[in-house]
Amino acid sequence: MRFFAVKRGVVRVGVALAVTASGVAIASAAPRFGVESRLLPVEIATAVTEPESGASTTPPDLAASFVSIPHVDGEAALLAALKTPDSVVPDVVGVPEAASVSSTQPVETPVVVVPAPAVAEPEPGPEPEPEPEPEPAPIVSPTYLSTLVATIVPDVTLLAPVTEPGGTELVAYDPTTAWGITNPTYFGSSLKLRVVQRSDDGEWLRVQLPVRPNRMTGWIPASQATLSSTSMSVRVDLTTKTMHVWDGSTLVLETQTTIGAPGTPTPLGTFFVNDHVAGSGSYGPHILSLSAYSEMLETFNGGVPVIAIHGTNRPDLIDGAHSNGCVRVTNDIVTQLKAMLPAGTPVQIVRI
């Protein structure tokens, strides 16, 4: 996957893409032609993005570490599920532990493989030794069945999350760099954030933030957001270089990817789609910006090295590790992802 450069100008949603003569500045490596992708039956619209890098050594911060909460329907039920639990497990950086709207942790369920019947021999002879059974393929399960999404209201143009309900400011606006979490985003979209926890009185929401360090969360007043939910979720496995996309518990897409090169690995952790951007050239037709940043590069082409899922002009490099950190897919797949994955969709990047 490549990452794209986000300028420190007026950074909306914490980032802005650098624009070069040829378009958006994103770093990337390339994929390989002839890659097979499997799209399972699901109704999707048409449409949308691209960059690249290597293998990560960061300890995995998997969404599986979230507290498991049964699947529920509707924002009211999700809010109730997100009330502060008695005991929780850390999932994000630097704030109290988070509870997640998740299914049970991923379970590998072995597939029972029945040996093929032996072929009869024309002449009686020594009994042939049975052939070894193939290794059963694990069945991959989603971590998230439903995720609560906070859309910041238009009146809040600069978000100021705090360390705890009623606490001190966590991410402040820097007038010297024009850096802040702005609404709308740099690309004109409403600011949307993944909700990971709610205060017991319902007055505060803990949200994941599109800032450095990766996986940081902060608290915002519930009055600053309207709530919705999504049943979509994504998991990228850096070991197999595969991407799985679910709608609730239904697997709807499985495809190979290009991941970060060894020197610029794709970061591990649970992030979320925070914007949709039109792409071109090496980024393909669409870019799905994530709330993640390169952990190896401080800047890229004069901007902040944002990690994204995007298309590519090098499909021959798919199933390899060539990007600057972004996750690349073929252009037809990124067009499908753009239509399927709204802002707020959780994206797990793991190494299994």
N, C-alpha and C positions, 0 to 999 in steps of 0.2 A: 504494500500500500504506500502510496506517497503521502506526503503531507503537503499542505499548501501554506504559503506564507501569509500571515495575517499582519497587516501593518499596525503600528502602534498609534496611528492617527486617532481619529475618533473611533474607538473600538467598541463596536456594538456586539452584544452578547459576548463581550470579552475579547473579540477578535475581528480583524478585517483582513481580507485577502489582498495580497500585493498584486497589482495589475501591471503586467509587462507589455511590451509591444505586441506580443503574440497572445496576450490574454492573462488569465489568473496565474500567479507564480506559485506553483506547487512542485514539490520535489517528488521524483518517482522513479521506479524501475519498471521492467516490462514483463508481460505474460507470454504464453505459448499458444500457437494455433492448434485447432483440433481438440480443444478441451470439451469434455462432455459435461453438461449441466443438466440437472433434472428438475423440472418445474412440475409439481404435483397439482392436481386439480384445485384451482382457487380462482375466484373472479377478481381481476385486477384491472386497473386503468392502464393507459400507456404512459410511458415517458421518461427518464433523466440522468449522472457525473464521473471523477479521476485521481492521484500520484503514487510512492514506493519506499523499502528498506530491509532488516535482518532479524536474527533470533534474539529473544529477550532473556535477560537473566534476572529481571525484577521478580521478587517473590510474587506468586499469583495472588491477586486480590479478587477471588472469584465471587460471583453473586451467590454461589452455593453457600457462602459463609453467612448470608442473611438468615434471619429467623424465618422458618417456613410458616406460611399462613395459608389456610385453605382458600381455594378460588372462590371469589365472590363476584356478584354482578351489581353494577351500578355504583355511582360515586359515593352515595351515602354509606353503602356497605364497605367500600374501600377505605373511606375515612375512618370508620369504626375499627377496621382491621389494622390501621396504621397508628392507633393510639399507642403511647409509650408502653412497651412491654415490661414485665418484671425483670427479665434478664434478656440481654441481646448480645449478638456477636458483632465485632467490628467489621465494617465493610469499607469505610471511607476514611479519609485523612482528617485528623485533628479536631473532631467534634465528638459528642457523645455517640455511642454505638447506635447503629441504625436497624430498624425493623423494615423488612421488605414485603411487598405484596408478591409472594412467590408461591410456586408449587413446592413439592418436596424436592430435596436435592437430587441432582441427576443420578439416575440409577442405571447401571449396565445390566440389562436383562439378557441372559444368554439365549441364543436361538437354538432350539433343538434340531440337530441335523441327523436325519435318518440315513444310515448307510444304503448305498444303491444295491439292489439285488445282484447276486453273483451271476455271471453268464454261464449257462450249462456247457460242460465240455462234451465233445462227441465220444471220447473214450474215457472210461473211469481212470482216475489217477490220484496222485496225492492231493489232498485238500489244499486249495490255495490259501495263503495267509491273507486275512482281511486287510484291505487298504486302510491306512489311518484316516480318521474322520477329519475333515477340514476344521480349522479354528472357527468357532461360532463368531459371527460379527455382533458387536455390542449394539443394542438398541439405544439411540440417543434420545434423551428426554429434555424438554425445556425446563429452565429454572423458573421463568416468570409466566404466569397465566394471565395476569392483568396488572397494569401499571398505572398509577395515578399521575396525571400531568397537570402542572400549574401553569396557566397562561397569565402573564403579568398584565394587569389592567392598564389601559392607555395613559391614565393620569400619572402612573409611576414611570418616569422617563429614565431614572437612574436608580438601580437596585442597590440597597445597602444592607446586605445580610449581616447577621450578628452571630456571636459565638454560642449563644443560648437564648431562650426566650427572655427578652428584656435585657440581654447582655450587651457587650461592647461591639462596636462595628468590626466586621471581619474583613471585608473588601471595601476599601475607601476609594473615592475618585481622586486621581492624581492629576491636577491641572497642568503640571509640567509636561506630561506625556499624553494627556487626554485619555488616560486608561481608566476604564470602568465598565460595569455590566449595564449596558444601555438598552433601552426599550423605545422604539423597535430596534432590531439588530442592525448591524452594518448593512445588510442586504435588504432592509426594509420589512422584515418579517416580525410578527409579534414574538416577544421573548417567551420561550416555553422551557420549563425545567422539570426534571424528574423528581417526584416527591418520594422520600424514603421514610418519613416519620411525621407524626402529628402530636402536638402537646395534648395532655389529658383534658384540658379545658377547650380544645379545639380552636384556640386563638392564634396558634403558631404552626407553621409548616417547616419541616426540615427538608431542604432541597439540595440536589447535587448541582454544583456550580461549574460553568465552563471556564475555569481559571486554573492557573498553576498554583500549587502542585496538583497533579492528577488526583482525581477522586475526592476532591475537597467538597465539603458540604457546609451549609450555614442555615440559619433560621430566618424566616421572613414572616411578617404578620399575614394571617390568612386573608385579611381584608384586601391585600394587594394582589390577589390572584382569583381567577375563576378556575374551577376544577373540571377535568374530563378524564377519560381513561382510554387506554389502548390495550388490545389483546395481542399485539404483535411483539415479537422479541427475536433477537439475533444472537447466534454464538459463532465465533471464529476460532478454530483450533489451529494454533501455529505449528503444531507437530505434523498434522496431516494437510495443512493449508486448505482446509475445507470451511465453508460457511453453511450453516443451517439457519433457516428462517421458519418461525412458527407463527401460526394464528391460534392463540390459546394453546391447546395441547396437540394441534394438528400441524404436522410438518408440511409446509407448502413449497419450499424451495431448498435445494441442496446443490452447491456448486464449488468448483475449485477456485482458488484465489492466488494472487501474488502478494507476498508479505514483505516486511522490512528485511533489508540486507543485514548481514552479521554486524556491521559497524553502525547501522541505524535501525535497530530492531523496533518492531511494532510493540508498543507498551501493553503490559498485561493489566487486566482489571475490568470492572464494570463501568461503562460509560453510557452516553445516550446520544441519539441524533439531535442536534440542536439547530440545524438549518439545512435548507435545500438551496443549492447554488447551481446556476447553469455553467457547464464546463465547455471545454474545447481542446483540440490538440491532444496532448499526452494525457489529459484528464478525462477524455471521452465526453459524452453529451451531458453528464450530470455529476455533481459532487454532493455527497451527503456528509456534511461537516459533523464531527463528533466532539464531545466535551473532553477530548484528550489531546495531549501535546507530546512531541518528541521528548524523550528523556535523555537524549544524547546531544541534540543540537539546541543551542540557545536561541539562535535566529536562523532564518532561511530567506535568502534574497531580500534582506532588509526588513522582513516581517517576522511574526511569531509562527513557529512551525506547528501548525495545527494538523492533527491526524484526521483523515477522512476515509470514507469508502467512495471510490470513484471508478470510472471506466478507464480505458487505456487505448493507446495507438500501437501497443505491442502485445497483442494477444498470444504471440509465440512464447512469452515469458510467464504466462499463467502456470501455476503449480511450482513456482520458484520463489526464491528470496532475493529480490532485487530492488525493492523500493526504499525510499527514505523514511519509511515508517507507516505509510498509508496501506490500506487494503485495496488492492485492485481486483476488479472483476471485468468480464467482457462487457462490451457496450450494450448488448441486448439485455444482459442481466441487470446492469445498473439502471436501465430504463424501467425494468420491472420493479426494482427495489424502490426507486423514487416514487412510484405509484402506490407501493404497499406500506412504506414505513413513514409514519408521520413524525414530526418533531416530538421528542419525549420517549421514543421507542428505546428500550434498554438494549445495549450491545455489549455482550461479554466477549472479552478476548482472553483466551485460556491457552495453556499448554498441557495437554493430557498425555 
